[in-house]
Amino acid sequence: MRKVGIFWFNHDLRMDDNAALLRAASEVEQLICLYCVDTSSAGPGWQQPARLSSRRRAFLLESLQDLQAQLSQYGQKLVVRMQSPLEAIAQLITLHNVSHLYSSHHVGSYENRIWNTLRKRYSMLEFTQSHTHTLFNPSQLPFTIEQLPGSFSKFRRLVEKMDLDNTISAPLDAPAKLPPPALVVDMAWQPLWQQRFPSQVDSDTHPALFKGGASAGEKHLKGYFAKDLASSYKQTRNGLDGMDYSTKFSPWLANGALSPRRIVQQLQEYEARAGANDSTYWIFFELLWREYFQWYGHKHQQQLYAFSGIGNSAPTTSFYPERFKKWCVGNTPYAIINACMKQLNFTGYLSNRGRQLVASCFVHELGLDWRHGAAYMEQQLVDFDVASNWGNWQYLAGVGADPRGHRRFDLQKQAQIYDPNNQFVQRWAGDQTLQPLDSVDAADWPI
């Protein structure tokens, strides 16, 4: 009997450094390459997948188009279904007598719930998952996931005691070949996508900052390290606007078009060529920060979305629809926050410093339930990552991994430090006629 596999693409939209895809290539005779766009969501993302902003949808579309082009070079094709993965995979298993199912490990409770349901429902199938979204595999860590340190500082100290040059594996090559596709009868998915998700983006007035896809991610990665920006990263990383103050790897990292191990490889080559310093180390430091929250998400799972976070004490905040809506559209008493939110709504991106400021304002100045801020970011951010987003919001809200309890920023002081000439505020918040690209209806965000 022939072996037919499904590879469920999710946040691993690339061919290289994809252990799960290599495994599929070696084990089955026919392969269905599947991506699902679940359109059933109607609310905040801690219960189900969030609605995606126009920017995030556009970036995802480009990423899928690029993946489809790369698969076609192997004689394969990408099957995109506008339905729940549970429904789509169940249908394909029945129609094509599937024997193997492959995917990358995912932090999200929604994705894990689907995977576990499929395992129970189809116990006769072979199920295989690999870690493709992290620098390390669990077996390489100096502790179990259950023993993950309660703070990033402790995590970093333990990890940096390891022989990192030999512990962080070299990125894997793309498969030499892939099994042919099963005979999936499918409509062309791109016209259906455009019909379901008409663009709201005025690309002439507000051109996209990032182009989706592994090809664009690789181009950006090589372009960044071809310059000398990495040698001054630590001095520039707190910038608010522009393309060169930070690495901007996060959009491709988030949906897996770019591998974190590929970034480390390029960083090491840069250091060998141009020299290592505090700035090049700080790029690795930021990758470790991201890594910590990936394992934090794996450990705490559903607690990632809990109002009280990973502790037992709930914050003294609530949900006020009008305050929430004003924060979303950039209409608060704080000019720096308004500028950041306008930037987010029009570009789908916000600097790391900006994210800290808007989250601090949301929780500590406006007294809002942090989960609604995290869910709005999930909707808007081109570089949304489940663990990084929700883990960092917990950190700022005082219900997560911060040993200090919470992070409250003096917004006036922050504006003086990071926007001393008021250029950022004037650019983004000065024109009050600007409206967000995607509507915000506070009634859609119930507790």
GIHUMO-V491297 format. One record per helix or strand. SS is the DSSP state (helix for helix, strand for strand). FROM is the first residue (numbers start at 0). TO is the last residue. Records with the same first field share a line. If there is no record, write none. Layout:
SS->FROM-TO + FROM-TO
This chain:
strand->3-7 + 29-35 + 77-80 + 99-103 + 125-129 + 179-179 + 317-317 + 367-367
helix->18-26 + 53-71 + 84-95 + 108-120 + 137-139 + 144-146 + 151-159 + 163-166 + 188-195 + 213-225 + 228-235 + 249-253 + 259-273 + 277-304 + 320-328 + 334-346 + 351-364 + 369-379 + 385-396 + 410-417 + 422-427 + 441-443
